[in-house]
Amino acid sequence: MGNTPAATRVRLVGAAVLAGLWLAWPARPADEHAAHRAAAAAPLQIRNDDYQVPDVLLQDQRGVPVRLRTLLADDQPLVVNFIYTSCTTVCPVMTATLLQLQRQLAHAAPAPRYVSISIDPDYDSAALLHDYAARFHADWNFLTGDRDTVIAVLNAFAAWRGGKGNHVAITLLRRPGESHWLRVEGLSSAAELARLWRQGTG
């Protein structure tokens, strides 16, 4: 730059400094909800599945130990989903959907029991689940536990995708008198879930 005018040299040096600062600036964190939203936008997949419920201890939002196999006993009509409290996309929608479903099936005989299992045990303590349930006025069991136990549960229900950012919207229905589960993968409406529930109960 020996023959370059002084003003031009200043601009070139300034541009180089800015470029260096830009390269050194920490990268923005990846969007941890991108896969979550993409999975929710996919068409519904509905099928019958059989699962072996692990005989493990979790805890509910009050900190009370819960034996999962007892809670999800074979004679219980059930609706189960998987959420985490820091989710700002699909999980609040799924929780609101279960609230609507609960109202729509309030007079079913027998009415299902509702259970939500956290997929983020590293963060979701019983206290956080309590606050989450209270925020939605949800009166069913929200479960968490130690990481290894929760991941074993998620694997048993084919609901673990390696991390919360890959969470798939899954709702499991076990209707009265049936031993298998109806697996609804994708973001379903309460009306659709109610229709599927009644479809098997007449």
C-alpha positions as CSV (number, residue, x, y, z in Angstrom):
1,M,0.0,0.0,0.0
2,G,3.1,2.3,-0.4
3,N,1.5,4.4,-3.1
4,T,-2.1,4.2,-1.8
5,P,-3.5,7.5,-0.5
6,A,-3.7,7.8,3.3
7,A,-7.5,8.0,3.4
8,T,-7.8,4.8,1.4
9,R,-5.3,3.1,3.6
10,V,-7.3,4.0,6.7
11,R,-10.5,2.6,5.1
12,L,-8.7,-0.6,4.1
13,V,-7.2,-1.1,7.6
14,G,-10.6,-0.4,9.2
15,A,-12.3,-2.9,6.9
16,A,-9.7,-5.5,7.9
17,V,-10.2,-4.9,11.6
18,L,-14.0,-5.2,11.2
19,A,-13.6,-8.4,9.2
20,G,-11.4,-9.8,12.0
21,L,-13.9,-8.9,14.6
22,W,-16.7,-10.5,12.6
23,L,-14.8,-13.7,12.2
24,A,-14.0,-13.7,15.9
25,W,-17.6,-13.0,17.0
26,P,-19.2,-16.1,18.6
27,A,-21.5,-17.9,16.3
28,R,-25.2,-17.6,17.0
29,P,-26.5,-20.8,18.7
30,A,-28.3,-23.2,16.4
31,D,-32.1,-23.1,16.5
32,E,-32.9,-26.0,18.9
33,H,-36.5,-25.9,17.9
34,A,-36.0,-26.2,14.1
35,A,-36.3,-30.0,14.0
36,H,-39.2,-29.8,16.6
37,R,-41.2,-27.5,14.3
38,A,-40.4,-29.5,11.2
39,A,-41.6,-32.7,12.8
40,A,-44.8,-31.1,14.0
41,A,-45.5,-29.8,10.5
42,A,-45.3,-33.3,9.0
43,P,-48.5,-35.3,8.2
44,L,-50.0,-37.4,11.0
45,Q,-48.8,-41.0,11.3
46,I,-51.2,-43.2,13.1
47,R,-50.6,-46.8,13.9
48,N,-51.1,-49.5,16.6
49,D,-48.0,-50.3,18.7
50,D,-47.2,-52.5,21.7
51,Y,-44.8,-51.3,24.4
52,Q,-43.3,-52.8,27.4
53,V,-43.6,-50.2,30.2
54,P,-40.4,-50.1,32.2
55,D,-40.7,-50.9,35.9
56,V,-39.0,-47.7,37.1
57,L,-39.5,-45.0,39.6
58,L,-40.1,-41.4,38.4
59,Q,-41.5,-38.5,40.3
60,D,-44.5,-36.3,39.7
61,Q,-44.7,-32.5,39.8
62,R,-45.2,-32.7,43.6
63,G,-42.0,-34.6,44.0
64,V,-43.9,-37.8,44.9
65,P,-42.3,-41.0,43.7
66,V,-44.4,-42.8,41.0
67,R,-43.9,-46.4,39.8
68,L,-44.5,-46.0,36.1
69,R,-45.7,-49.6,35.5
70,T,-48.3,-49.2,38.2
71,L,-49.4,-45.8,36.9
72,L,-49.7,-47.1,33.3
73,A,-51.2,-50.4,34.4
74,D,-52.8,-52.5,31.6
75,D,-56.3,-52.0,32.8
76,Q,-56.0,-48.2,32.7
77,P,-57.3,-46.2,29.7
78,L,-54.6,-43.7,29.1
79,V,-53.4,-40.7,27.1
80,V,-49.6,-40.1,27.3
81,N,-47.5,-37.5,25.7
82,F,-43.9,-36.2,25.9
83,I,-43.0,-32.5,26.6
84,Y,-40.4,-30.3,28.1
85,T,-41.0,-27.1,30.0
86,S,-38.6,-24.8,28.2
87,C,-40.1,-25.5,24.8
88,T,-41.8,-22.5,23.3
89,T,-43.1,-24.1,20.1
90,V,-44.9,-27.4,20.0
91,C,-45.1,-28.5,23.7
92,P,-47.4,-25.7,24.8
93,V,-49.7,-26.6,21.9
94,M,-49.6,-30.3,22.8
95,T,-50.5,-29.5,26.5
96,A,-53.3,-27.2,25.4
97,T,-54.5,-30.0,23.1
98,L,-54.7,-32.4,26.0
99,L,-56.6,-29.9,28.0
100,Q,-59.2,-29.7,25.2
101,L,-59.2,-33.4,24.8
102,Q,-59.8,-33.8,28.6
103,R,-62.9,-31.6,28.3
104,Q,-64.2,-33.4,25.2
105,L,-63.8,-36.9,26.9
106,A,-64.9,-35.8,30.3
107,H,-68.1,-37.9,30.1
108,A,-66.4,-40.9,28.5
109,A,-67.0,-44.1,30.5
110,P,-64.3,-44.6,31.6
111,A,-62.5,-41.4,31.0
112,P,-58.7,-41.7,30.3
113,R,-56.0,-40.9,32.7
114,Y,-53.5,-38.3,31.3
115,V,-49.8,-38.4,31.8
116,S,-47.0,-36.1,30.4
117,I,-43.4,-37.3,30.6
118,S,-40.6,-34.7,30.4
119,I,-37.9,-35.4,27.7
120,D,-35.5,-33.0,29.5
121,P,-34.7,-34.5,32.9
122,D,-31.5,-32.5,33.1
123,Y,-33.5,-29.3,33.4
124,D,-37.1,-30.3,34.3
125,S,-37.3,-30.7,38.0
126,A,-40.5,-31.5,39.8
127,A,-40.8,-27.9,40.8
128,L,-40.6,-26.7,37.2
129,L,-43.1,-29.3,36.1
130,H,-45.4,-28.0,38.9
131,D,-45.1,-24.5,37.7
132,Y,-45.7,-25.6,34.1
133,A,-48.8,-27.6,35.0
134,A,-50.2,-24.7,37.1
135,R,-49.6,-22.3,34.2
136,F,-51.9,-24.4,32.0
137,H,-54.3,-25.4,34.8
138,A,-53.5,-29.0,34.0
139,D,-54.4,-31.5,36.7
140,W,-52.7,-34.7,35.5
141,N,-49.4,-36.3,36.2
142,F,-46.2,-34.6,34.9
143,L,-43.3,-36.9,35.4
144,T,-39.5,-36.5,35.5
145,G,-36.6,-38.4,37.0
146,D,-32.9,-39.0,36.6
147,R,-31.5,-38.9,33.1
148,D,-30.8,-42.6,32.5
149,T,-34.2,-43.6,33.8
150,V,-36.1,-41.1,31.7
151,I,-34.2,-42.0,28.6
152,A,-34.9,-45.7,29.2
153,V,-38.6,-44.8,29.4
154,L,-38.4,-42.7,26.2
155,N,-36.7,-45.5,24.4
156,A,-39.3,-48.0,25.5
157,F,-41.9,-45.8,23.8
158,A,-39.8,-45.0,20.8
159,A,-39.9,-41.3,21.8
160,W,-36.2,-40.5,22.1
161,R,-34.4,-38.9,19.2
162,G,-31.1,-38.1,20.9
163,G,-32.0,-34.7,22.4
164,K,-34.9,-32.3,23.1
165,G,-34.2,-30.4,19.9
166,N,-35.2,-33.4,17.9
167,H,-38.4,-33.9,19.9
168,V,-41.2,-35.4,17.9
169,A,-44.8,-34.6,18.7
170,I,-46.2,-38.0,19.9
171,T,-49.4,-38.8,21.7
172,L,-50.2,-42.3,22.8
173,L,-53.8,-43.5,23.4
174,R,-54.7,-46.8,25.1
175,R,-58.4,-47.1,24.9
176,P,-60.6,-49.1,27.3
177,G,-60.4,-52.9,26.9
178,E,-57.3,-52.7,24.5
179,S,-53.8,-53.9,25.3
180,H,-52.1,-52.1,22.4
181,W,-51.5,-48.4,22.1
182,L,-52.6,-46.1,19.3
183,R,-49.6,-44.0,18.4
184,V,-50.3,-40.6,16.9
185,E,-47.1,-39.0,15.6
186,G,-47.4,-35.4,14.5
187,L,-49.3,-32.4,15.8
188,S,-52.9,-33.5,16.1
189,S,-56.0,-31.6,17.1
190,A,-58.1,-32.5,20.2
191,A,-61.0,-33.2,17.9
192,E,-58.9,-35.8,15.9
193,L,-57.7,-37.4,19.1
194,A,-61.2,-37.6,20.5
195,R,-62.4,-39.1,17.2
196,L,-59.7,-41.8,17.4
197,W,-60.5,-42.5,21.0
198,R,-64.2,-42.9,20.3
199,Q,-63.6,-45.0,17.2
200,G,-62.4,-47.8,19.4
201,T,-65.0,-47.5,22.1
202,G,-68.2,-47.1,20.1
